């Protein structure tokens, strides 16, 4: 078990635009990995989808500032524009709760 007082969980929920192919969307997400690794502030990322088509993009950041800085940078990157394009913008909800406790497996 680990306590991480500065770490935050970026929790984005959204739906894809009608007609978006899941495999193509996941491939676009994979292309964002290099940038996220280069920041040096991502501890983990999970992309999930439930049976009702609600997606979750979960990123564990070392700090709120790191998450905010990365968000500013990704707006102009082609790989993130391709990732954001099939997302229904009206369905997006973002949260950045602080991680107070984490269990390791």
C-alpha positions as CSV (number, residue, x, y, z in Angstrom):
1,X,0.0,0.0,0.0
2,X,1.2,3.5,-0.9
3,X,0.2,7.0,0.1
4,X,0.5,9.6,-2.7
5,X,-0.5,13.0,-1.5
6,X,0.3,14.9,-4.7
7,X,-0.9,12.3,-7.3
8,X,-4.2,12.8,-9.1
9,X,-6.4,10.6,-11.1
10,X,-7.5,12.2,-14.4
11,X,-10.9,10.7,-14.9
12,X,-12.6,11.5,-18.2
13,X,-15.9,9.9,-19.2
14,X,-17.4,10.3,-22.7
15,X,-19.2,8.6,-25.6
16,X,-18.0,8.2,-29.1
17,X,-19.7,9.8,-32.1
18,X,-22.0,7.4,-34.0
19,X,-20.2,5.2,-36.5
20,X,-16.8,5.3,-34.8
21,X,-15.0,2.0,-35.0
22,X,-13.7,0.9,-31.6
23,X,-10.5,-0.6,-33.0
24,X,-9.6,2.7,-34.8
25,X,-10.3,4.7,-31.6
26,X,-8.1,2.5,-29.5
27,X,-5.4,2.7,-32.1
28,X,-5.6,6.5,-31.9
29,X,-5.3,6.3,-28.1
30,X,-2.2,4.2,-28.4
31,X,-0.6,6.8,-30.5
32,X,-0.8,9.3,-27.6
33,X,1.4,7.0,-25.5
34,X,4.8,8.4,-26.6
35,X,3.9,12.0,-25.5
36,X,2.5,10.9,-22.2
37,X,5.6,8.8,-21.4
38,X,7.9,11.8,-22.3
39,X,6.2,14.0,-19.8
40,X,7.7,11.8,-17.0
41,X,4.6,12.4,-15.0
42,X,2.2,9.5,-16.0
43,X,2.2,6.6,-13.6
44,X,-0.5,4.6,-15.3
45,X,-3.3,4.9,-17.9
46,X,-6.5,2.8,-18.5
47,X,-9.0,3.2,-21.3
48,X,-12.2,1.3,-20.6
49,X,-15.7,1.0,-22.1
50,X,-18.8,-0.4,-20.5
51,X,-21.7,-2.2,-22.2
52,X,-23.6,1.0,-22.6
53,X,-20.8,2.7,-24.6
54,X,-19.6,4.9,-21.8
55,X,-15.8,5.3,-22.0
56,X,-13.4,6.1,-19.2
57,X,-9.9,7.5,-19.8
58,X,-8.1,7.2,-16.5
59,X,-4.6,8.6,-16.1
60,X,-2.6,8.6,-12.9
61,X,-0.5,11.8,-12.8
62,X,2.2,12.7,-10.4
63,X,0.4,16.0,-9.7
64,X,-2.4,18.3,-10.7
65,X,0.1,20.8,-12.1
66,X,1.6,18.0,-14.3
67,X,-1.9,17.1,-15.6
68,X,-2.7,20.7,-16.3
69,X,0.5,21.4,-18.1
70,X,0.1,18.3,-20.3
71,X,-3.4,19.3,-21.2
72,X,-2.2,22.6,-22.5
73,X,0.5,20.9,-24.6
74,X,-1.7,18.2,-26.2
75,X,-4.2,20.7,-27.7
76,X,-1.8,21.3,-30.6
77,X,-0.5,17.7,-31.1
78,X,-1.8,15.8,-34.2
79,X,-2.0,12.5,-32.3
80,X,-4.3,14.0,-29.7
81,X,-6.4,15.8,-32.3
82,X,-6.9,12.3,-33.9
83,X,-7.8,10.9,-30.5
84,X,-10.2,13.7,-29.6
85,X,-12.0,13.8,-33.0
86,X,-14.3,10.8,-32.6
87,X,-15.4,11.8,-29.1
88,X,-18.8,13.4,-28.6
89,X,-17.8,16.7,-27.0
90,X,-21.1,17.2,-25.3
91,X,-20.7,13.9,-23.4
92,X,-17.3,14.7,-21.9
93,X,-17.0,15.0,-18.1
94,X,-13.6,15.5,-16.5
95,X,-12.5,15.1,-12.9
96,X,-9.1,15.3,-11.2
97,X,-9.5,13.9,-7.7
98,X,-6.4,13.6,-5.5
99,X,-5.2,10.1,-4.8
100,X,-5.2,9.6,-1.1
101,X,-4.4,5.9,-0.9
102,X,-3.4,3.2,-3.4
103,X,-3.2,-0.5,-3.0
104,X,-0.5,-2.4,-5.0
105,X,-1.2,-5.8,-6.3
